[in-house]
């Protein structure tokens, strides 16, 4: 399948420019990404203790669908793909047609739609896997509520580059957060969008008060901003950098502590385990050699500060 994905003429596929550019950026390192997907699926199978052909897996926020296709290639019995973006759904259908392999079910929506579909169709998933998605979800409490409603004993695995351990990664991601918050490239930042929204809805507020509320509603969507201002309750932020698009709730690579994830998991009597990620050792030359050496050091020492990403496992106690 690796060669099939490489051989696709993505420029001629009937997909959006967004999806096309996303895939083209992946292709130079596709060996690395597919290896991560394969390892994640192997880890899932080990933890749930079921044969691949008997497993029902959800690819949440599946994007281009490469995880779903990898799962089918590895013999997973039923793969449910879901993504909120209609352009992503369009892309997975187009790519699947090219490789002759497809998720069993393709859905457009979020965790609420997934829960409704599972209930209406009598489907109980064994596991949910998500690649670089958990750091973008607006309200994790609602997200986990919907997922655990499909199966109280659900196993979940999420890879995320928003590691709270690696100081170099955190510095880079926080720079991106500040750009989104303050604006860049001629685009207004999230702060300005919140302030404009507040002034439209509360025209009697002074400019200074609007600034205060725009600051105190960082990390909220427009409907939640109205609630905060109406009730005079500012949003309590545990991090001074995390920020989200007030129109969509999409977080900019949100960094959360493992304790924060564990507090949410505690409500469902689940434990959070962390697996350390690794660098791309498929690269040729010196970069590939250095990656192998650093990966070996991470494995031998369990050095969280060096890992470029982490994998979060949510396991019922």
Secondary structure by P-SEA (a helix, b strand, c coil): caaaaaacccccccccaaaaaaaaaaccaaaaaaaaaaaaaaaaaaaaccccccbbbbbcccccaaaaaaaaaacccbbbbbbccaaaaaaaaaaaaaacccccccccccaaaaaaaaaaacccccbbbbcccccccccaaaaaaaaaaaccbbbbbbbbccccccaaaaaaaaaaaaaaaccccccccaaaaaaaaaaaacccccaaaaaaaaaaaccccaaaaaaaaaaccccccccccccccccccccccccccaaaaaaaaaaacbbbbbbbbbcccccccaaaaaaaaaaaaaaaccccccccbbbbbbbcc
